[in-house]
Amino acid sequence: MAPAEDDISIDEKRVYAGSAGRTDAYVATGTGIVRVSLSADKIGAFDMVARDPARDVAVLARESGPDLVAAATSDGLAVAAVGDDPAFESVDDDPAVAVCAAGGGSGSLLVAREDDGTERVAVDGGLAFDSTRLGSVADPRAVDGPLVAAADGVYRVVDSGIEDVGLDDARDVAGSGMPLAATGSGLYWLGNGWMTVREGDAEAVATDGDGHATAVVDGDLLVHDGGSEWGEETWSASNLPVDEEAVALGYGAGVAVVVTGAGTLCVDAGDGWRHQVVGARDVAGVALAVVE
């Protein structure tokens, strides 16, 4: 029997779910949000939990109140409590292109808007929201942790707003643990400046904050299996069990998830990839939530 939600910390939830419980993967698609139930690398039931097209999705783990799943849509930001029957409610009507948990235990979301604005959206113990505009970037594409990927490079959210940290044509970023960036010229990690992992057309990147990462460069899926070094030699190619291109990457409690452009969800808990066709098309993002 799982411990009561209020009796365990966020970290303990992750450990428990990674060993015995359920994790839900929320997939943002052009027809809505698909939820897929996972237990380690076992893929269970899946269903459509929102029917408005979604551009991105994120999970906000909270100490007070239920964890939240947030969707960036052309109609604004929408959120729902993680659980068996998530009911998405609109937070605002300002079109959003990307969303993530702000990190640092802030209990906030970081949202990139269609008008190029970047906002921190604070959530109280219930479902009250307070938005603060941090600044603007040119054509924001993705947000993760404190990082923003934009047409003219990578930006970092700081107390005073947003600062330019370099590169160009950023498509995706990973801000948990080692900062990583996927750009039109390659995949980079942040050492003494931005260091090249691999040159090429990089479209997506994700990390678990503990040394593991995945990325898509020139259509190839690359995996970093841990350790403190991040040079090209520490990454290896990984073959999915289907001949489809990975378009969305994510991490949960002890699992890596890849969703392909053809709508196949692949999960690896350490023993290789397993997959399930979930029929999702126009995939834009994936986020994982510990349920039990």
C-alpha positions as CSV (number, residue, x, y, z in Angstrom):
1,M,0.0,0.0,0.0
2,A,1.4,3.4,-0.9
3,P,1.9,5.9,1.8
4,A,-0.5,8.8,2.0
5,E,0.3,11.7,-0.3
6,D,0.7,14.1,2.7
7,D,3.1,11.8,4.5
8,I,6.0,11.8,2.1
9,S,8.2,14.5,0.6
10,I,8.5,15.1,-3.1
11,D,11.8,13.3,-3.2
12,E,10.3,10.3,-1.4
13,K,7.4,10.2,-3.8
14,R,9.9,9.9,-6.7
15,V,11.8,7.1,-5.0
16,Y,8.6,5.2,-4.1
17,A,7.2,5.5,-7.6
18,G,10.4,4.6,-9.2
19,S,10.5,1.2,-7.3
20,A,6.8,0.2,-7.1
21,G,4.3,2.8,-8.1
22,R,2.8,4.6,-11.1
23,T,4.0,7.4,-13.1
24,D,1.9,9.2,-15.7
25,A,3.4,10.6,-18.9
26,Y,1.5,13.6,-20.3
27,V,2.0,14.1,-24.0
28,A,1.2,17.4,-25.6
29,T,-0.2,17.0,-29.1
30,G,-2.0,18.9,-31.8
31,T,-5.3,17.3,-30.8
32,G,-4.9,17.5,-27.0
33,I,-3.1,15.9,-24.1
34,V,-2.7,12.2,-24.0
35,R,-2.0,10.6,-20.6
36,V,-0.1,7.3,-20.5
37,S,0.3,5.2,-17.3
38,L,3.7,3.7,-16.6
39,S,5.1,1.4,-13.9
40,A,8.9,1.4,-14.4
41,D,9.2,0.3,-18.1
42,K,5.7,-1.3,-18.2
43,I,3.3,0.8,-20.3
44,G,-0.3,0.7,-19.3
45,A,-3.5,2.4,-20.2
46,F,-3.6,5.7,-22.1
47,D,-6.4,8.2,-22.7
48,M,-7.0,11.7,-23.9
49,V,-7.4,14.0,-20.8
50,A,-7.7,17.3,-22.7
51,R,-9.0,18.0,-26.2
52,D,-7.5,21.4,-26.9
53,P,-4.3,21.5,-29.0
54,A,-1.3,21.8,-26.7
55,R,2.1,23.3,-27.6
56,D,3.9,22.1,-24.4
57,V,3.2,20.4,-21.1
58,A,5.0,20.4,-17.7
59,V,4.5,19.0,-14.2
60,L,4.9,21.1,-11.1
61,A,5.7,19.0,-8.0
62,R,4.5,20.7,-4.8
63,E,4.9,20.2,-1.1
64,S,1.5,21.9,-0.3
65,G,-1.4,20.9,-2.5
66,P,-1.6,18.4,-5.3
67,D,1.1,18.3,-8.0
68,L,-0.1,20.1,-11.1
69,V,0.2,19.4,-14.8
70,A,0.2,22.6,-16.9
71,A,-0.4,23.0,-20.7
72,A,0.7,25.8,-22.9
73,T,-1.9,26.4,-25.6
74,S,-2.9,29.1,-28.1
75,D,-5.7,30.1,-25.8
76,G,-3.3,30.5,-22.8
77,L,-2.1,28.5,-19.8
78,A,-4.3,25.7,-18.5
79,V,-3.7,23.5,-15.4
80,A,-5.1,20.4,-13.7
81,A,-4.3,18.5,-10.5
82,V,-2.4,15.3,-11.1
83,G,-4.6,12.3,-10.4
84,D,-7.0,9.8,-11.9
85,D,-9.3,12.4,-13.4
86,P,-7.4,15.6,-14.3
87,A,-9.7,18.5,-15.2
88,F,-7.9,21.3,-17.0
89,E,-8.9,24.8,-16.1
90,S,-7.8,28.0,-17.9
91,V,-5.5,30.2,-15.9
92,D,-5.3,33.1,-18.4
93,D,-6.0,33.9,-22.1
94,D,-2.5,35.0,-23.1
95,P,-1.3,32.5,-25.8
96,A,1.6,30.4,-24.5
97,V,4.2,28.5,-26.5
98,A,6.2,26.7,-23.7
99,V,6.0,26.0,-20.0
100,C,8.1,24.3,-17.3
101,A,8.5,24.1,-13.5
102,A,10.6,27.1,-12.5
103,G,12.8,24.9,-10.2
104,G,14.5,25.8,-7.0
105,G,11.5,24.8,-4.9
106,S,9.8,28.0,-5.9
107,G,6.4,26.4,-6.5
108,S,6.2,28.4,-9.7
109,L,5.9,27.9,-13.5
110,L,8.0,29.5,-16.1
111,V,5.9,30.4,-19.2
112,A,7.0,31.7,-22.6
113,R,4.3,33.6,-24.4
114,E,3.5,34.0,-28.1
115,D,4.2,37.8,-27.8
116,D,7.8,36.9,-26.8
117,G,7.3,37.6,-23.1
118,T,8.6,35.3,-20.4
119,E,6.7,35.1,-17.1
120,R,7.0,33.5,-13.7
121,V,3.6,32.2,-12.6
122,A,3.5,31.6,-8.9
123,V,1.0,29.1,-7.5
124,D,-0.2,29.2,-3.9
125,G,-1.2,26.1,-1.9
126,G,-4.5,25.9,-3.8
127,L,-5.0,27.0,-7.4
128,A,-4.5,30.8,-7.2
129,F,-2.0,32.2,-9.7
130,D,0.1,35.3,-9.7
131,S,2.1,36.2,-12.9
132,T,5.2,38.3,-13.1
133,R,6.7,39.4,-16.4
134,L,10.5,38.8,-16.5
135,G,11.4,40.1,-19.9
136,S,11.2,39.3,-23.6
137,V,13.2,37.2,-26.0
138,A,12.9,36.8,-29.8
139,D,10.7,33.9,-30.8
140,P,10.9,31.7,-27.6
141,R,10.8,28.0,-28.4
142,A,11.3,26.1,-25.1
143,V,11.8,26.7,-21.4
144,D,13.4,24.4,-18.8
145,G,14.4,25.2,-15.3
146,P,16.0,28.7,-15.5
147,L,16.8,28.5,-19.3
148,V,14.9,29.8,-22.3
149,A,15.6,28.7,-25.9
150,A,15.0,31.5,-28.4
151,A,15.7,32.3,-32.1
152,D,18.7,34.4,-31.1
153,G,20.1,32.1,-28.5
154,V,19.8,30.9,-24.9
155,Y,18.7,33.0,-22.0
156,R,18.8,32.5,-18.2
157,V,16.2,33.6,-15.8
158,V,17.8,35.6,-12.9
159,D,16.4,37.6,-10.0
160,S,16.5,40.8,-12.1
161,G,15.0,39.3,-15.2
162,I,16.5,37.5,-18.1
163,E,20.1,37.5,-19.3
164,D,21.6,36.4,-22.6
165,V,24.0,33.4,-22.2
166,G,25.0,32.9,-25.8
167,L,24.5,30.6,-28.8
168,D,22.0,31.2,-31.7
169,D,19.0,29.5,-33.1
170,A,18.2,27.5,-29.9
171,R,15.5,24.9,-30.3
172,D,15.5,23.3,-26.9
173,V,17.2,23.6,-23.5
174,A,17.7,21.4,-20.4
175,G,18.2,23.4,-17.2
176,S,18.2,20.7,-14.5
177,G,21.7,19.7,-13.5
178,M,24.2,20.4,-16.4
179,P,22.8,23.1,-18.7
180,L,22.4,21.7,-22.2
181,A,21.2,23.4,-25.4
182,A,20.0,22.0,-28.8
183,T,20.6,24.5,-31.6
184,G,20.6,24.6,-35.4
185,S,24.3,24.1,-35.3
186,G,24.6,21.4,-32.7
187,L,24.3,20.1,-29.2
188,Y,26.1,22.0,-26.4
189,W,26.9,21.7,-22.7
190,L,27.9,24.6,-20.5
191,G,31.4,24.4,-19.2
192,N,34.0,27.1,-19.7
193,G,31.5,28.7,-22.1
194,W,29.3,26.5,-24.4
195,M,31.2,23.4,-25.4
196,T,30.2,21.3,-28.4
197,V,29.0,17.8,-27.9
198,R,28.1,17.2,-31.6
199,E,27.7,19.5,-34.6
200,G,24.5,19.1,-36.6
201,D,20.8,19.9,-36.5
202,A,19.8,19.5,-32.9
203,E,16.1,19.5,-32.2
204,A,15.5,18.3,-28.6
205,V,17.3,17.7,-25.3
206,A,16.3,16.6,-21.8
207,T,18.1,15.7,-18.5
208,D,17.1,14.1,-15.2
209,G,19.3,16.5,-13.2
210,D,21.5,13.5,-12.1
211,G,23.8,13.1,-15.0
212,H,21.5,11.3,-17.4
213,A,20.4,13.0,-20.6
214,T,19.0,12.4,-24.1
215,A,19.1,14.5,-27.2
216,V,18.2,14.4,-30.9
217,V,20.8,15.5,-33.4
218,D,20.4,15.0,-37.1
219,G,17.6,12.6,-36.3
220,D,19.8,10.4,-34.1
221,L,18.9,9.7,-30.5
222,L,21.9,10.3,-28.2
223,V,22.1,9.2,-24.6
224,H,24.4,10.3,-21.7
225,D,24.4,7.6,-19.1
226,G,25.7,9.6,-16.1
227,G,29.0,10.8,-14.8
228,S,30.5,14.3,-14.5
229,E,32.1,14.5,-18.0
230,W,30.0,15.8,-20.9
231,G,32.2,15.7,-23.9
232,E,31.3,14.0,-27.2
233,E,32.9,10.7,-26.0
234,T,30.5,10.4,-23.1
235,W,27.4,10.2,-25.4
236,S,26.3,7.2,-27.4
237,A,23.7,6.5,-30.0
238,S,20.6,4.7,-28.9
239,N,18.3,2.8,-31.2
240,L,14.6,2.9,-30.5
241,P,12.6,-0.3,-31.1
242,V,10.7,1.5,-33.9
243,D,12.1,3.1,-37.0
244,E,10.6,6.5,-36.1
245,E,12.2,9.9,-35.3
246,A,12.2,11.0,-31.6
247,V,10.6,14.4,-31.2
248,A,9.8,14.8,-27.5
249,L,12.1,13.7,-24.6
250,G,11.5,13.5,-20.8
251,Y,12.5,12.0,-17.5
252,G,10.6,10.6,-14.6
253,A,11.3,8.6,-11.5
254,G,14.0,6.2,-12.8
255,V,12.7,6.3,-16.4
256,A,13.6,8.0,-19.6
257,V,10.7,8.6,-22.1
258,V,10.8,9.3,-25.8
259,V,7.8,10.1,-28.0
260,T,8.2,9.8,-31.7
261,G,6.6,11.8,-34.5
262,A,4.5,8.9,-35.4
263,G,2.9,8.7,-32.0
264,T,4.9,5.9,-30.3
265,L,5.8,6.2,-26.7
266,C,9.1,4.5,-25.7
267,V,10.3,4.1,-22.1
268,D,13.6,2.8,-20.7
269,A,14.0,2.0,-17.0
270,G,17.5,0.7,-17.4
271,D,16.9,-2.6,-19.3
272,G,16.3,-1.2,-22.8
273,W,13.5,0.5,-24.6
274,R,9.9,-0.7,-24.6
275,H,7.2,0.9,-26.6
276,Q,3.5,1.4,-27.2
277,V,1.7,3.1,-30.0
278,V,-0.6,5.7,-28.5
279,G,-1.8,7.3,-31.7
280,A,-0.6,10.8,-30.8
281,R,0.3,13.0,-33.8
282,D,1.8,16.5,-33.9
283,V,3.7,15.7,-30.7
284,A,5.0,18.9,-29.0
285,G,6.2,17.8,-25.6
286,V,6.1,15.2,-22.7
287,A,6.2,15.6,-19.0
288,L,6.0,12.9,-16.2
289,A,4.2,13.0,-12.9
290,V,4.5,10.6,-9.9
291,V,1.0,9.4,-9.1
292,E,1.6,6.7,-6.4
